[in-house]
Amino acid sequence: MFQKVLLAAALQHWDVPSPYAIAAREVAVQLAKGSLHPLYVLTVYSYPVLPLVRPPLVGPKMVEESKQILMAEEAALHADMTAKLRDYVEAIARAGVAVVPLIRTGSPREEVVRVAEEIGADCLVIGAHSKRSVFDLGGTAQAICQRAPAIVVMASPAQ
């Protein structure tokens, strides 16, 4: 049916995957089982990028120390996201589906579409978690659906 399936899962703000991320994973696994390609699994995270300017009363040593702290925080966040993604894709591998985990930084609205284009995905699976109604998409999902280069499947946990 589909050749290249991309599963986009929001993992940054969860200690364990949300019910929406789990539902999306289950749907993506079923769609990818008939493909000759692996299931591509993407998570996008962001961190505040602070300008490193030297205020008049702060010496160069303080600026350098601040830079080192920010770099260490970024590395720790990347390590955390790598661990979360590794744990998330374990169930996919156990289901017998080859998986390619992908991590990007930036805006999910932009990065999900960019990765779908890069890999040539013909199906994109995302979790649908609007708190208003099933037909009212959240802002990120709506932006992705409007710009996606592929069919978008939105998965939601059973109620």
HUZIKA-V978211 format. One record per pair of residues at least 4 apart in sequence whose ideal C-beta (glycine too) atoms are under 7 Angstrom apart, sorted by sequence separation. I is the first residue (numbers start at 1). GAP is how many residues later the second one is. If there is no record, write none. Layout:
# HUZIKA-V978211
((I GAP) (I GAP))
This chain:
# HUZIKA-V978211
((14 4) (17 4) (19 4) (20 4) (21 4) (22 4) (23 4) (24 4) (25 4) (26 4) (27 4) (28 4) (29 4) (54 4) (58 4) (60 4) (61 4) (62 4) (63 4) (64 4) (65 4) (66 4) (67 4) (68 4) (69 4) (70 4) (71 4) (72 4) (73 4) (74 4) (75 4) (76 4) (77 4) (78 4) (79 4) (80 4) (81 4) (82 4) (83 4) (84 4) (85 4) (89 4) (90 4) (91 4) (106 4) (107 4) (108 4) (110 4) (111 4) (112 4) (113 4) (114 4) (115 4) (132 4) (137 4) (138 4) (139 4) (140 4) (141 4) (142 4) (143 4) (144 4) (148 4) (17 5) (58 5) (92 5) (106 5) (116 5) (137 5) (11 6) (54 6) (93 6) (130 6) (32 7) (92 7) (104 7) (130 7) (145 7) (9 8) (116 8) (130 8) (137 8) (144 8) (54 9) (129 9) (11 10) (29 10) (89 10) (10 11) (28 11) (52 11) (104 11) (9 12) (89 12) (102 13) (128 13) (141 13) (52 14) (9 15) (52 15) (126 15) (9 16) (85 16) (7 17) (7 18) (85 18) (126 18) (50 20) (7 21) (82 21) (81 22) (134 22) (5 23) (124 24) (5 26) (124 26) (126 26) (128 26) (5 27) (47 27) (123 27) (128 27) (122 28) (123 28) (124 28) (125 28) (126 28) (127 28) (128 28) (2 29) (121 29) (122 29) (5 30) (47 30) (123 30) (125 30) (109 31) (113 31) (3 32) (7 32) (9 32) (11 32) (45 32) (108 32) (112 32) (116 32) (117 32) (1 33) (2 33) (4 33) (7 33) (12 33) (116 33) (3 34) (5 34) (6 34) (7 34) (8 34) (9 34) (109 34) (113 34) (116 34) (5 35) (7 35) (109 35) (113 35) (4 36) (6 36) (45 36) (43 38) (43 42) (41 44) (41 48) (41 51) (39 53) (39 58) (41 58) (39 59) (46 59) (38 60) (39 60) (40 60) (41 60) (42 60) (43 60) (44 60) (45 60) (46 60) (38 61) (41 61) (38 62) (40 62) (42 62) (44 62) (29 63) (33 64) (44 64) (32 65) (25 66) (29 66) (25 67) (44 67) (29 68) (44 68) (12 69) (11 70) (42 70) (17 71) (11 73) (42 73) (11 74) (11 77) (9 79) (40 79) (40 81) (31 92) (31 94) (28 97) (10 98) (27 98) (24 101) (24 102) (24 103) (8 104) (23 104) (21 106) (20 107) (20 108) (6 109) (18 109) (20 109) (6 110) (6 113) (4 115) (6 115) (4 116) (5 116) (8 116) (4 117) (4 118) (5 118) (6 118) (7 118) (8 118) (9 118) (3 119) (2 120) (5 120) (2 121) (27 126) (27 128) (24 131) (23 132) (23 133) (23 134) (22 135) (20 136) (20 137) (19 138))
